Amino acid sequence: MTQTDPTPPRHGSSLELGLIGNSRTGALVDAQGGVVWWCHPRLDGDPVCSALLSGHARPEHGYFDVRLERQVSTEQHYLTNTPILCTTLVDADGSTVEVLDFAPRFYQFGRMFNPSMLVRIVRRVSGRPRVIVRARLGAGYGERLAERIVGTHHIRFLQRDGAIRLTTDVPITQVVEERAFFVHRSVTLLFGNDETLGGAPAEVGRTFLEETRGYWLRWVRNLAVPFEWQEVVIRAAITLKLNAFDDSGAIVAAVTTSIPEAPASGRNWDYRYCWLRDAYFVVNVLNRLGATGTMQRYLNYILNVVADAGSGALQPVYGISGEAALDESVASALPGYRGMGPVRIGNAAYFQVQHDVYGEAVLAGAHAFFDQRLEHTADARIFAELEKLGERAVAHYQDPDAGLWELRGSKRIHTFSSLMCWAACDRLARIATQLGLAERRTYWSGHATRIHATICERAWNPQLQAFASTFGGERLDASLLLLAELQFLPATDPRFASTVRAIEQRLRRGDFLLRYDEEDDFGYPETAFLVCTQWWVLALAALGETDRARAIFEKLLAIRSPLGLLSEDVDPATGELWGNYPQTYTMVGLIQCAMRLSRPWEDAY
């Protein structure tokens, strides 16, 4: 990505952003070298850098910029097979520096070292570059700037629950007064918890860089990637890993809040939480790639959530520590992405009824009963916990809910919710077989058969020649492209093929698909939901239409950000990305499509 306009764009003007992180904290860096979004101390924390949602660099919203005096162009890339971002900055005289941005992650003293820290290493490449470092952190979701206490080699930024410390070998006066200075070799900036650094900044930064790079190279080396589109799969897998919160096992839907699904639509949601649906898809695809650690941690997260819920219903979304209440409020001090508010904190979807979650929770846990790579496979005790979810699926598969698209103003019997309740029973029967529990296999198979028959009777619309979005309904829903993927129907079943055709006809907009074609709480959808197009690719592949599937997949790849990332939505007319970023659902779809469509390794050479 190269920019030659001597006047850099305003902060928050696009989603051409790089994600850095370490499965504890995450930040977004723009093409100009600015950290425009960073939540501290963890993925759902107060955004101490929030320029992404200010529309411009208002000081009270916090920023952490590294720029050249008279900067004219920039170029960005990730170091191969890592989330270490390299931004090259060039000034009007051709003097050049590169900025390496990352969050430390590596094993130290037998355990994972991944502090809530960002590291920025600025290296001179050529000429006599003069760099300006601007570091002011916001607090209270943009309400104020954090008070600064200046030390000899550090600055402390006071927050409500403590302080964040910037330690650097840049002269502190230059940082405080935001004055330009020459970079002769390199300078290092370490931004994290209020702790004394155990060494000189340059040495600590260099060690952290080497160890972090080594960790990611080893992690990627163990992935079972397809022959084609390897770079796509690796970048997506790393992104998913960054969105998994190691401490609890939760997986956030995205690191951002309130990037609107469409311009000025009001469809602004906080995605910094764990949706059981999204997390299932993440765990499923990472497990297929061989990254089993995320699955093991997520299974523990699910079991804790189930235990906390007791006899109550399972929520669609929880906090990353397993918090049940995610009360929704508005951060009035932040105007929003491009000024398109509101900026929401929390998500009212937590109190919605969405019956598909029982299936997704069971499916996520099912891997642990079959995967012999795990140190400890799941046993009858864990099976008994999952059976509780199956009982709820049986009780509610014909009950109205908000559905997976989280409609806020109506409840209906959604076919996809019933489908996932069937999946819960079906997988429990398979797990029982694996454990040698014949009586439980018969019990769950019987429920699965009954629910299957009900769905086929009540959701099939002969006029549409398709499964409708709701029982007895006349509308279509792109989620039903997963009928074969979830093994509800074989791909050879004519009902599956005709459902795919009907969805293509009704929901296609250019090269992409809408979620549905009806008015909801905010009007008619304006943008296409990217994962629906990815499900379309998988459905076409299942039908044997590989050439069509590959062509659509290539169009999906073409709209990725310059660093290979995708948000939740796209404008079908312009290809512009909208919605929270990067979105785990969508990154999962990239991996699924690549794995399904790639030529096998045996035929590649």
N, C-alpha and C positions, 0 to 999 in steps of 0.2 A: 504494500500500500504506500503510495507516494503522493505527497501533497506539495504543490508548488506555489500556491497562493500565499503571498507575503503576509496577508492578514489571516491568522488562524481562525477557524470557526469557533463560535462560542461553545463553552462547555455544554454538554447535554444536547447537542444538536443532532446526534445520530447514535445508532447502536453499533458503530464500528469500534468496538471496545474489546480489550483483551482481559481475560479473567486470570487472576493469580490467586493462589490460596494453598491451604494445607490440610483441609478437612477439619479445621477448627474456625478459621477466619477466612474471609475472601474479599477481594477488592477488584474493581474494574478500572482499567487505565485507558485513557483516550489516546488518539494518534499523536497528540501534541506533547505527550509526556506527563499528563496530569492524572493523578488518582481522583476520579470523579465520584467514586462510590466505595465506601469502606465501612462496614459495620464492626464495631468492637464491643466486647472482646470476643464475640462469637458470631455465627452467621445470622442470628436474629437480633443482634444488638443495635444500639443507637448508632445511626450512620454519622460518624465523626467527619467523614468527607461525603458531602451530599450534593455536589454541584450538578450531578446528573438530573436531579429533581428541582433545580433552581432555575433552569433555562439560561442562566448566565452565572458568572463567577462572583456572586454576592458574598462578601467576606464572612458574614455570619453563618453561611452554610458550610463552611469548612472546605479546605483544599490542601493538596500536597503536590505542588508542581515542581518539575525540573525542566527548565527551558534555557535556550540559548539567547543571548542578546542578539537582536536582529535575526531571529530564526526565520528561515524561509521554506524549509521542507523537512519532512519526516518520513521514515520508513519503519515498518514493524514486522517482526516475525518471532515465533517461538523457537527457542533452542530445541533441536530435534528430540522428539519423544519426551518432552518435559513441559511443565507449565511455567517455565522461566521465560519471561517476555523480554525481548530486546528491542528497544526503540532507538533508532539512529536519528540524530538531530543535526541539521546542517544550517549554518548561518550564511549571510550574504557574501562573505569572503571565501566560502568553501570550507571553513573550519568545521570539524565534525567531532561529535562525541556519541557514544552509545550508552544507553541507560539499561541496566539489567535489573528487572523487578521480579521479586519472588517472595514467597513465604516459606521459611525453613521447614523441612520435613525429612527426618532421617532417624535411624536407630542410634541411640546413645545409652550406654550403660544397660543394655538389654531391654530397653523399652522405647516406644516412639517419642521422639522429641518434635513437637509441632506447636510451638507457642503462638500466642496471638500477636504476631509480629510481621511487619513488612520490612524487607531489605531492598535498598536502592543503591546500586553501585554505578557510578558515573565514570566512564573511561574516556580519556582523550584518544581520538583516532588520528586526527590530522590538524595542522594549523595551530592557531592560538585561540581556542574557544573560550568565551566568557559565559559562565553559567549563572543563572539566577535560580535560587531555591526559595520557594514560598511555602511555608508550612504554618497553617493556622487551622486548628480543629474546631468543629462546631460541637454543640451540645444541645440536648433536648430537641432532637429532630429539627435543627435549624433555628431554634429560638434565640440562640446567643453563641458567641465565641467562647471557647474555654479559656479561662484565665491562664496566663503563662507565667512560669517562674523560671528564670534564666540562671543556669549554672555555668561553670567554667567550660565544660565540654558537652553540655546537654541542656535541653529545655523540657520542663515538665508542664503538661497540659492538664489542668485540674478538671476532673469529671465528677459527676454526682457520687459515683461509687468508687472513687479512687483517682488515679492519675495515669496518663500515658506519657512515656518518656521518649524523646528523640535524642539519640546519642550519635555523634558524628565527629569526623575529623575536619569538617568544613569550619572555618572560623565562625563562632557562634554569632558574632556581631553581624556578619554577612547574612546569616539566616534571619535573625531578628529584624534587621532593617531591609531585608530583601534586596541587597546590593549585588551587582554582578561581580564575579571573581574569575580569574584564570584557572583552568584545570590543566596542570602540567602532566600528570600521570592519571591518577584516579582519586576519587573521593567516595566515601561510604556513608550512608544514612541508615540507621536502624531505628525503627519506630515500633515500640511495643509496650509491654508492661513496665511499670515503674520499678525497675530493678537495675542495680549496678551491673554494667557490662563486664564480663570476665576476660578482658583483654582489650588491645587496641582495636578501634572500629575496623580498620582495614584488614587486620588479621582475622577478626571474628567474621566479618563479611565474606572474606575469601574462603574460610573454612566452611561456613554455612552454604556457600554457593557450590563448592565441590561436593560436599556430602549430599545436598539436596539433589543435585544433578545425578549423582550416582544412584540415589534411591530410585528416582523415576526411571532411569535407564534399566535398572534391574526389574522394576515392576512391569514395564512395557515388554521387556524381553520374555516374560512368562505368559504373556497374552497369546491366546490361540486365534490369531487374526486370519481373515480370509486372504486369498491371493490378490484379488483386486481391491482397490480402494483402501489400501492399508493405512495411508495417512489419515483418511477420513475416520476410519474406525479408531485408530489410536488417539486422535485428538478428541473424539467424542468420549472414549473411555476415560481419558484423563479428566475431562470436564465432569463426568458423572462422579468420579472419585472425589473431586474437589467439593461436590455438593453433598457428600455423605459425612455426617458429623460423627467423627470417631468416638467421641466421649459417650454417646448414648446408643449409636447405631442408626439414628434417624437419618432420613434423606430428604433434603429440602427440594421443593419444586423449582426454585430459582433463588439466586442471591439478592434479587431486587424486589421492591414493592412498587406498585402503581404505575408501571409503564403501561399506557393504555392499549387495549386490544385494537383500537382504531382511533383515528384523530378525533379529539374532543368528544369521545363517546360516553365518558363516565364509567366505562368498563375498566376500572382501575382497582387492582386487587393486590393484597400483600401475599407474596408467594414464599416467604421465608420460613415455611413450616413443612411438616411431613404429611403429605396426602398418602394414605395407604394405597390408593390406586396407582399413583405415579411411582411410589417406591417399589411396588411389585414389579412393574416393568423394568425398573433399573436393576433390581436384584436378579431378575430373570436373565437379562442380557449380559450382565457382568459375570454371572455364573457360567454362561455358555462360553464366555471368553476365557474362563479359567481364573477369574479374580474372585475367589470364594470367600475371602475375608469379610467383604462387605455384607455378603449374605448371612454369615454367622452372627455378625453384630446386629444386623437388622432383625433377625429372628429373636434375639434377646429383647430388642426394643418392642417387638410385637407382643411377646409373651408378657412383658411388663404392662403394656397397654391393656391387654385382655384381663390381666389380674386386677388392675386398677378399676376397670369398668365393672367388674363383678357380674351381677345379673343384669346390668343395664345394657342399653344398645351401644354398639360400637360406632364411634364418630368417623366421618370421612377424613378428618384432618386433626392432627395434634401438634403441640409444640415440640421442639426438638429435644426437650427433656422429658417428654411425655405429658406435658401440661394439657389438661382438657379444655380449660376456658381460654379462648383467644378473642376476647372482647374487642370489637372493632371501634376505632376512633379515627379522627382526621388530624393530621399534622398541619395545622393552619399556617405555620411559618414557612412551609415549603410550597411554592406555587405549582410544582409538578413538572414532568417531562415536557419541555418546550412550553411551559406555562399551562399545561393541560392537567389541572387537578381533577379531583382531590387526591391528596397523598394519604393513603390509608395505613393504619397500624393495626394489626390483628386481622382476623378474618371470620366474619359471621357465619361462614359455611360450617363452622364446628358444631353448631346446634341443628344443622339440617339433618334430615333423614335420607340416607342414601344406602339402599340395601345391597348394592354391588360390593360394598367394602368387605362383606363376609367372604365372598369368593376370592377377592384379591389377597386377603390376609392368609387364607388357607393355601392358595397357590404359591405365595411367597415362602411359606413354611414347608411346602411339600418337597422342595429340593433336598432339604436336610435329611430326608428319610431314604434317599436313593443315591446320593453322591458319596462314593467311597473315598474321595479325596479328602474329606473332612476328618479332622482329628477325632471328633466325636459325632457320629451320626445320631439323628433324633431317635427317641425311643417311645415306648407306649405311654409314658407319662406325658410327654409333649403332645402325642396324638390325642390324649384325653382333653388337653387344653384346647386343641383345634376343634375337637368335636363340639365344644360349647358354641363355637362360631357356626358350625354346621346346623345345629339345632335352631339358631336364630335365622339362618337362611331358610330353613324349612318353614319356620313360622311366618316369614315375611315376604316370600317370593311373589305373592299375589297382592301385596299391599302397595298403595300409592307412595311415591317418594319424590324427591327433587331431581333425581337422576344424576348421571355422571357429569352433566353440563351445569349442574348446580343452579337450576332455575329458582329464583327467590320468590316468585309470586304465584306458583301453582304446584300442585302435586298430581301425578298421574302414575299409572302402573307402567313403568318403563321396561321395555323388552330387554335392554342391556342389563338392568338390575336383576331381572329374573334369570337371565342367562348366566350371570355370575353366581347367583344362588345355586343354580344347577351345577356350575363348575365346582363349587365348594363340596357338594355331595359326591360328585363324580370323583374328585381327587381324594376325598376321604376314603372312598371305597378302594381306590388303588393303593393308598397308604396301608389300609387294613390288610390287603392282600400281601403287601411287602412284609408286614409284621406277623403274618400268619394268623390273623384274627378273623376267622371265617364268619363268625356270627356278625361282627361289625361290618364286614364286607357286604354281606347280604342286606343288612339294615340300610347302609348308605347307598347301595346300588338301587334298592327299591325306591328310595326317595328321588334319586337322580332320574330314574325312568319316569316316575310320575310327573316331575317338574318338566322334563323334556317334552312329554306329551302335551302338557298344558300350554307350553310356549308355542308349540307347533299348531295347536288348535286356535289359540286366542290372539297370537301376534301375526299370523300369516294373513295377508290381505290379497285375495284372489284378483281384485281389480288392479292393484299395483303389480301383481306377480312378484311380491317381495315381502319380507318381514318388515312390519311397520315399527315406528319408533315406540309406540305404546300399544298395549292390548286393545284391540278393536279400533286402532287409529288409522289415519289416512296419510300420515306424514312419514318421512324417511329420516334416518339417523345414521351418520357415517360410522358409528361404533359397530354397527352390525356387519361391517366388512370383516370383522374378526370371528365370524361364525365358524369358519374352517380353522383359523389359527388357534382357537380355543377348543377345537375338536368337538364342537357341538354337532356339526355336520361334516361329512367328508367333502372334499373339494369337488368330487364327482356328482354330488347331489344337485339336480337341476334347480332346486330352490336357492342354493347358494349362488349359482351363476346368474340367475334372474334377479336376485337381490343386488348383486354387484352392478348389473346393467341399469337397474332402476336408480340406484344411487348415483351412478355416473350421469344419467340423464337429468336428474333433478338437482343435484348438489354441485355439479362441476361449474367452476368459474375460471375460464382460461385453462391454465395448467394445474389448477389446484381445486380442492374440495372444501365446501363449507361443512360445518358440523351438522347443521339442519337448515331447513328452508322456511322457517316460520318465525313470526314475531315473538320476542321474549320480553323480559322485564325492561329492556333498554331499546326496543325496536328490532328492526331486522339486522342480522349480522352483516357487517361491511367487509370484513377481512376473512381470509381463509385460515382455518386452524391447521397448522402444518402437519401435526401427527395424523390427521385424517387422510391427507394425501399419501403419507407413508403407509398407512393401512391399505390404501388403494393399491399401492405398489405390491404389497404382500399378497393381496387378494388376486391380482392379475398373475403373479408368479404361481400361486396355487392352482390357478386355472390353466396354466401352461402357456400363458401369453407373455413369454419372457422378453421378447423384443419391445413390446409396449411398456412393460414394467421398467426395463432399463432406460428407455427414453424419458419416462416421467421422473425416474430417480436422478438422471443427469440434470434435469431442469431444477430439481430440488437442490442439488449440489451447487448449481450456478448462483443461487440467491444467498448462499452462506455469507457471513461477514468475511472481510479479507483475512481474518485469522481462523476461519473455518468453523465459526459458531452460528447457532440459530436461536432465535427467540421463539415465542409461542405462535405468532400469527404473521401473515404476509398480506400485503395489498395485491390482489391478483392482477391488477392493471399495471402496476409499477414495479412490483418485486420488492418494495420496501418492507423491511422488517418492523413489526410492532409486537407489543406484549412483553412480559417479563423475560429477562435475558441473563445468561443463556438458560433455556428451559430444558429440564431433564427429560421430560416426555419426548421432546423433539430430538434430542441427542440420542436417546435410545432408538428412535425410529431410524436414524442414519445407520446405526450398527445393524439393526435387524435387516434392513433392506440390503446392505452390502453383503452380509453373510448369506442371505437367501439367493442373491443374484450372481455372486462371484463364481467364476469358473473354478473348478476344484484344482488344488495344487498339482494333482497327478497329470492334469491335462495342460498345465501352464507352460511347460518347457520340455 
